[in-house]
Amino acid sequence: MSVFFKTKLMSTHMSGHNNNVITTKPKAEPFRVSDGVMRIGRYRKKKLSELPKSYLKWMLKEMDLNPTRVSMIKEVL
């Protein structure tokens, strides 16, 4: 695939409008607040209480979580 072809694909939308703004999907929250079940990753469909403590500590350290989710993890730890 040539460079010109890649550039053309990236800059033209099917509707004919130029797509100069890169859109991003909203960030998926790692678990539901209502029941504490993981929605993403290796431990999908598991409750917070079933996860390894090391993984919960990693989530606190590495993920950008809202205060409600942080407090839920701290309750489990």
Rosetta blueprint (number, residue, H / E / L):
1 M L
2 S L
3 V H
4 F H
5 F H
6 K H
7 T H
8 K H
9 L H
10 M H
11 S H
12 T E
13 H L
14 M L
15 S L
16 G L
17 H L
18 N E
19 N L
20 N L
21 V L
22 I L
23 T L
24 T L
25 K L
26 P L
27 K L
28 A L
29 E L
30 P L
31 F E
32 R L
33 V L
34 S L
35 D L
36 G L
37 V E
38 M E
39 R L
40 I L
41 G L
42 R L
43 Y L
44 R L
45 K L
46 K L
47 K E
48 L H
49 S H
50 E H
51 L L
52 P L
53 K H
54 S H
55 Y H
56 L H
57 K H
58 W H
59 M H
60 L H
61 K H
62 E H
63 M L
64 D L
65 L L
66 N L
67 P H
68 T H
69 R H
70 V H
71 S H
72 M H
73 I H
74 K H
75 E H
76 V H
77 L L
